[in-house]
């Protein structure tokens, strides 16, 4: 499928120098962050004044600017969002890249006319999630980097959305937006732009006892695949690297610009990348070796820098050349001027460039009592264009009376006013807004005192429970527990059992018996869909839907972990069933909570907020769950630790292998070979048993079983049922219950 319009080359900028360098090197658009709400908190980023100036500059030269507002936003921060975005919106900002659906809904309402792009951190892996975003008003989506070209084509064909894809730069090992590794280990959240990159550290595994770097992906470089990427229907080629130097942004942009233009000049001509250009790319902050990302493969050890995650050295001569060519000058527009300083008449200045022209008038020109103005000093003042975005195309045309007087300061003001008006006209002629109007800042609603109610004491009748089961062994453990034997006494009328869809599909006949028995016990059965769904899961989904239809009478609802699930369930038309959002939907603020009310019957509190921040988003009209026990999923990955360090074993030894860090902590890596992804869990379980009394009556407590066997499952359930006094595990973490993230 050939692109209907020319692809956009989208470059990163961590500061103003990188912005101008990338523009001069040929970028069609720049993505950048301001002082807040961006997923590169440690980049230099832009002041408000710098960013407004960059928007104006870009629009003068028919380029676009996208602002990254792609972090998860706490309720305490949300009130600052309007004032933060407002000056950029007024200056004509082209679009905002967003992760948080609360932020998305808020910007959609209060900043109309500005494009909203779904960030790659939304983990859009297929047509269902993309369709959901389109329905909410997104015009562009940045899908997960793990997608193949076939999957990207499918999204484009089904939704018609603009597709923005990474083509060059560093690669995260985890599906973007699904990584809690840095957050849980050190409090630096990737969802807040503060990732400490634990994926670049050394680990060992049982099969690979020598220390290596199994989570460190090689950097992406797709320069050799430009024709194929263009013909896949990608609308925007995105270069990663807001944390990198200006020379990187300019140098990489220039090379991709060259070969994109070559394609459009003659799309049938074979494209051969010169050795010099490949060398340049290799010298611009590439990790040891290059790879072409996931466009042609689902995973593989050849994508990983097993031996070292370090960057190869950069060539100082090359950097100097890039600085000289792209960073040490600014683009300017040719302008023509004519001026009239005739005594008794108002001073006039005419300016034009291309199709744009303006006239400005000053005060009346007086007769000189002593020293008259001359053509020379008028030309000198009007020709001072150094700080503007214009240069004189030819000599000034000046008409001046013989004995005319006009202050030099007023001539300067006439020039400044004229250039400002001409700049506005050029921007408007280029199809961009020059200055948008906006309404008064909205007020955020207060939810009353419900969140502040810390006085509720623990009462057994107030406790509500949900349990997540993923394996036959865990099911057996559940069946031996008090939760099964006496669900009313143990959990009142509120026991909800999340059953992993993969577990049920292993044995459909057994699944029917399980679902029927839960109905008889008056235990809610809720189906937990796979964490990641891809195009390859088509046949799986057909089988699952068939199983669900056959047992629909015994199913109370579904758990949605992402946007793919929301649209899929809508298409399946199980409208009478409830939908519960998992913590990976990230309801971090009341605006996000209120957005999701339209799609969910309940939700799970996020794992990265502390207790006070979680209480701040509670709403009695929207039931909340809270994970009380379970290993936290640190990463969900398309790449496979087993395959990287040994070999692919889809039918052998399905038990989790351990990833062992420098401190001998063991992180279980659970392989899901049905859908070909890994989940890396924390080395110890989350356990909030000491905090239960503070949440009783406010939330449903959730017990998540991940790597536990039958005995371990039973022991944990009995402890929380109150029939076992001794804690069945030694080490545990309270996660972010007290500390939260920055």
Buried (B, 14 or more C-beta within 10 A) or exposed (E): EEBEEEBBBBBBBBBBBBBBBBBBBBBBBBBBBBEBBBBBBEBBBBEBEBBBBBBBBBBBBEBBBBBBBBBBBBBEBBEEBBEBBBBBBBBBBBBBBBBBBBBBBBBBEBBEEBBBBBBBBBBBBBBBBBBBBBEBBBBBBBBBBBBBBEBBBBBBEBBEBBBBBBBBBBBBBBBBBBBBBBBBBEBBBBBBBBBBBBBBBBBBBEEBEEEBBBBBBBBBBBBBBBBBBBBBBBBBBBBBBBBBBBBBBBBBBBBBBBBBEBBEEEEEEEBEBEEEBBEBBBBBBBBBBBBBBBBEBBBBBEBBBBEBBEBBEBBEEBBEBBBEBBBEEEEBBEBBBBBBBBBEEEBBBBBBBEEBEBEBBBEEBBEBEEEBBBBEBBBEBBBEBEEBBBEBEEEBEBEBBEEBBBEEEBBEBBBBBBBEBBBBBBBBEBEBBBEBEBEEEEEBEEBEEEBEEEEEEEEEEBBBBBBBBBBBBBBBBBBBBBBBEEBEEBBBEBBBBBBBBBBBBEEBEEBBEBBBBBBEBEBBBBBBBBBBBBBBBEEBBEEBBEBBEEBEEBBBBBBBBBBBBBBBBBEBEBEEBBBBBBBBBBBBBBBBBBBBBEBBBBBBBBBBBBBBBBBBBBBEEBBBBBBBBBBBBBBBBBBBBBBBBBEBBEEEEEEBBBBBBEEEBBBBBBBBBBBBBBBBBBBBBBBBBEBBEBBBBBBBBBBBBBBBBBEBBBBBBBBBBEBBEEEBBEEBBBBBBEEBBE
